[in-house]
Amino acid sequence: MSNYILRRRHVCERLGVGNTVFHEKFVYREGEEFVLGTNVPRLQPVPLGLRSVGYFSDEIDALIEGMRRWRDANPRRRASA
């Protein structure tokens, strides 16, 4: 388990999403504990200063692994040609 704290920009790069999608889908909000449609917990920000927040790298890894497990458990149906 690593205890590195990453800033939002680096987290967005690791997840492959932009700022808006990151905040809408992956950041914890009151009443929305899990990523929509899954049982994968959202990321909780860590205050670093007055306007600065970060996210624990091990929680980011857990989010990515949880999304992988959810994807593998729910295979997408392919359209028949």
C-alpha positions as CSV (number, residue, x, y, z in Angstrom):
1,M,0.0,0.0,0.0
2,S,1.5,3.3,-1.0
3,N,0.6,6.5,0.8
4,Y,1.4,9.0,-1.9
5,I,-1.0,11.9,-2.4
6,L,-1.6,12.9,-6.0
7,R,-3.1,16.1,-7.3
8,R,-6.2,16.1,-9.5
9,R,-4.3,16.6,-12.7
10,H,-2.3,13.4,-12.2
11,V,-5.3,11.5,-11.1
12,C,-7.2,12.5,-14.2
13,E,-4.2,11.4,-16.3
14,R,-4.1,8.0,-14.6
15,L,-7.9,7.5,-15.1
16,G,-7.8,8.8,-18.7
17,V,-10.6,11.3,-18.1
18,G,-10.9,15.1,-18.1
19,N,-11.6,17.3,-15.0
20,T,-15.4,17.4,-15.5
21,V,-15.9,13.7,-16.0
22,F,-13.5,13.0,-13.0
23,H,-15.6,15.2,-10.7
24,E,-19.0,13.9,-12.0
25,K,-18.2,10.2,-11.9
26,F,-15.3,9.5,-9.5
27,V,-15.2,12.0,-6.7
28,Y,-17.3,11.3,-3.5
29,R,-20.3,13.4,-2.9
30,E,-22.8,13.2,-0.1
31,G,-25.3,10.4,-0.9
32,E,-23.2,9.1,-3.8
33,E,-20.7,6.6,-2.3
34,F,-20.2,4.5,-5.4
35,V,-19.4,5.0,-9.0
36,L,-22.8,5.1,-10.8
37,G,-24.1,1.6,-11.6
38,T,-21.3,-0.2,-9.7
39,N,-20.3,-1.1,-6.2
40,V,-16.9,0.6,-6.6
41,P,-16.3,3.4,-4.0
42,R,-15.7,6.9,-5.2
43,L,-12.5,8.8,-4.3
44,Q,-12.5,11.0,-1.2
45,P,-10.5,14.2,-1.5
46,V,-7.7,15.0,1.0
47,P,-7.4,18.7,1.9
48,L,-3.9,20.0,1.2
49,G,-4.4,23.7,1.7
50,L,-7.1,26.4,1.4
51,R,-7.9,25.5,-2.2
52,S,-5.8,22.5,-2.9
53,V,-6.9,18.8,-2.6
54,G,-5.3,15.5,-3.5
55,Y,-6.2,11.8,-3.6
56,F,-4.4,8.8,-2.0
57,S,-2.7,6.7,-4.7
58,D,-3.8,3.4,-3.1
59,E,-7.4,4.5,-3.3
60,I,-6.9,5.3,-7.0
61,D,-5.4,1.9,-7.6
62,A,-8.4,0.3,-5.8
63,L,-10.8,2.4,-8.0
64,I,-9.1,1.2,-11.1
65,E,-9.1,-2.5,-10.0
66,G,-12.7,-2.2,-8.9
67,M,-13.7,-0.9,-12.3
68,R,-11.8,-3.7,-13.9
69,R,-13.6,-6.4,-11.8
70,W,-16.9,-4.7,-12.5
71,R,-16.2,-4.7,-16.2
72,D,-15.2,-8.4,-16.2
73,A,-18.2,-9.4,-14.2
74,N,-20.6,-7.5,-16.5
75,P,-19.5,-8.2,-20.1
76,R,-20.8,-5.9,-22.7
77,R,-23.2,-7.4,-25.3
78,R,-21.9,-7.1,-28.8
79,A,-24.3,-6.0,-31.5
80,S,-24.9,-8.8,-34.0
81,A,-23.8,-8.0,-37.5
